[in-house]
Amino acid sequence: MTETSTRRPPAPNPAERAKTIATRSGPATLMPAVERTRGEAERVVPVLHHVHPSGSVSVLLPDEHPLAASARDTGRGELAVMFELTDQAPVALREPIRGLLWITGWLRPLNEVSARARAVSIAEARPDPRLLDVGHGVTVLRLTPASLVLADAEGTHSLRPHMFSAATPDPFHDYEAEWLRHLETDHADVVERLARHLPPQLREGRIRPLGLDRCGLRLRVEADGGDHDVRLAFSRSVANPPQLAVELRKLVGCPFFAETA
């Protein structure tokens, strides 16, 4: 993907973008931070994962998994690992990954009491039947973060855990996916109107909705020569649906769009 302008429109800060990706809880993998000799798979897909507001990560693995065994068997009872979280576009793009968040730190298994308490905490935020397997063939491990790295269309940024902990997710993260899919399937005319903001050389490509946040709307242009991401900035940062509707109406240039957004 390439950027179409050297002057970047306003965007949420890196910690906020990282927190938003973590809150969406997309596909994730786990891997030892250093090469080991126990024969672990290079990348491990957890049974379930959850990133807590502090930046710590709960990882569920089968009891017999080699990575869980390695965490138990190290002298300190913890293992250096890297957790990779993928932010995928909610519409079917030919290049669907919008960003990556890497959390590096120390993984250690929780005892039975702590594991059940952690499962209850996760269920309160994100109910999932797989949590019922905790203590019945599934081990809960906690990843304590040492550092975080965000890579997305805005650039690559290193974050300290306290920066991530203090950030809040984007106010529209809960329904961004549904809104973009609705825009893609039911409002092709709206997407066509947004094309007026694109550089002339991109208007012949296929224009797709890519992202929405408090600072603007992001489009993906799928062209023969490659994919291009374009951010359309709002005139101000928005915090609620009525403000969002006004800004979208300005972008589209339609006085009635606020009533249907």
N, C-alpha and C positions, 0 to 999 in steps of 0.2 A: 504494500500500500504506500502511496506517496501523498504528501501534503501539497495543496494547490496554491498556497500563499506563504510568503515569508513573514507576514505580519499575522500573528495568531490572535484570534478573538478571545475574549475572556473565557475562562473555564474554571470549574471547581479546583481547589488546590489539591496537590497530590495525596495528602492524607485523607481528604474527603473522598477522593476517587477510589483510593484503596479500601476505605471503609465500606463504600457502596458495593464494590466487587465482593468483598467478604460477606456482606449481608445477603447478597443474591445467592451465595452458596452454590456456585456452578460446579462442573466436574473438577475433581482434584486427584492428584497423585502424591505419593510420599516416597522418598528415597534417602538412603544414608548420605550424609554430607561428605563422608570420606569412604574410600574403598575398604571393604571389609572382607574377611576370609570365611564367613559363615555360609556363603552361597545364597544370600538374599537375591530376590528379583531386583533388577535395576530400578524399575518403577512399580510401586504398589498402589492399587486402587482400594481405598478403605471400604469396609462395609458401609460406613457412614462417617461423615465428618461435620464438624461445626466450629466456626470461628467465633469466639466470644468477643464482646466489646473491648476487652482488655488487649486482644491480640493473641491470647492463648488459643490453642486449637485442641479440641477433643477428637480423637481418632478411634474408631472401633475396628478391631481386627479379630479374625478367628483366634481362639486360644492357642492353636498350634502353629500359627504363622511364624516363619523364621524371624521376621522383623520384631515381633512381640517377644520372642525368645531372646533375641539379641539384647533388647532393652532390659530384660530381666537379668541377663547373665553378665552384663558389664559390671566391673568392680564398683562403680558408683550407682548402679541401678538406673542409668539413663544413657541415651544414645544420641549422638549428634546427627540431625536429619534436616532435610529441606522439604518443605511442603509447597506444592505448586497448585494454585487455584486459577482456573480458566474462566474468563468472562466471555460468554458466547452471545452473539446477536440473537434476539428473539424471532427474527425472520430468517428464511432460508437463503443465506448468501453463499456465493461460491467460496468465499473466504470468511468463515463465520466467527473467528476469534477476534474479539475487540480489545482484549487486554489480558495480562497475566500478572498475578501477584505471587511472589515467592516469600515464604516465611521460613527463616532458618533459626534453629534453636535446639533445645534438648528435649528428647522424648523419653518419658518414663511411664511405666504402668501404674495404675491406681489400685489401691487395695479394695476389697469388696465393698466396704462401707462408703469410701470416697467415690467408687465407680457408680454405685447406685444413686448417690446424691447428685453426681454429675449428670447421669441419665435423666433424672427428674428435672434438673435445671434446663437441660436441652429440650425436653418435652414441653416445658412451659412456653418456650420460644418457638419451637418447631416440632410439633407432634409427629412421630414417625414410628410405625410398628416395629421397626428393626431395633428400637431401643429396648423392647421387651426381651431380646436375646442376651442382654447384659447379664452376666453371671450364669448363663446357660449356653456356653460355647463361644461367647464373644467377650473379648477383653477391651477395657477402656484405657486408652493411653492419653496422657496430656503432653502437648508440645508447648513448652515455655519459650516464647520468642526472644531471640537475641537481636535480630535485625530483620527488616522487611525491604523488599525491592518491588516497585511497581513499574510495569512497562505497558504503555498504551499509545494511542495516537498522539498524545500530548508530549511524549518523551519517556525517558527512564529516570526514576527517582529513588534514592535510598531514604528509608525512614527509620527512625528509632521507635521502639515500642511505645514510649510515652506520647509521641506524636500521633500514632495510630489510635491509641486509647482515648485521646482528647477529641478526636474528630467525630463528626456525626455523618451518617449516610445522607445521600441526596434525598430531599423531601419527596421526590416522585419515584423512588426506586420500587415501591410496592406495586405500582400499576404501569410502569414504563413498558414492560413486555406486552401486556394486553393492548395498550394504546397503540404501540407501533404495529402490532399485527393487524389491528383494526384499520389503521391508516393504510397499510399495505394492501389489504384485501378489499376494503370498502370505499376508499377515498383516493382512487388513482388521480382524480381531477385536482385534488389538493396537492399531491406530489408534483403534478405538472406545473402548478402555479409556483411552487417553490423553486422550480428550475430557473426562474428569472434572476435568482441571486447567484447563480453559478457562472464561472467564467465561460465565455462562448465556446471554447474548445471542448467543454465537458457536457454541453447540453444535449449532444446526440447520443450519449451513453444511457444505459439503463439506470434510472435513479431510484434508489431504495432507501427507506427509513432505517437508520442505523442506531441512533441513540437519542435520549432526551434527558436533560438535567436542568437544574435551576438557572443555568447560564445560557442555554440555547438548545437548538435541535441539530443533530448530526445526520448527514446524508452520506450514503455510499454510492458512488458512480461506478458502475461496472461497464468498462469500455473495452474495445478490442485491444488497446494498448496497455491495459492493466486497470487496477482498481484505485480509486481516489476517494479519500475521506474529506468531507467539507463540513466545517462547523458554521452554522448560521446563528449568530449571537442575538439574544434578546436585547432590547434597549435598556433593561435593568434585570438584576437578579430577581427571581420570583420564588414565592414560598408556599403558594396554595393554588388550587385549581382555578379560581376566578382570575387571579393575576396571570396564570399560564394561558388561559383562554384569550386574554387581551393581547398578549405577546404573539401568540400563534396567529391571531387575526391580522396583526400588523405584518407578519412575515408573508402570509398568504395574500394579503391585500383584498380580503373579502369581508365586508361589514357584517355578514351573517354567520361567520365561522365560529364566533364565540358561543353562539347558542347551541352548536352541535359538537363542540370539542369535548 
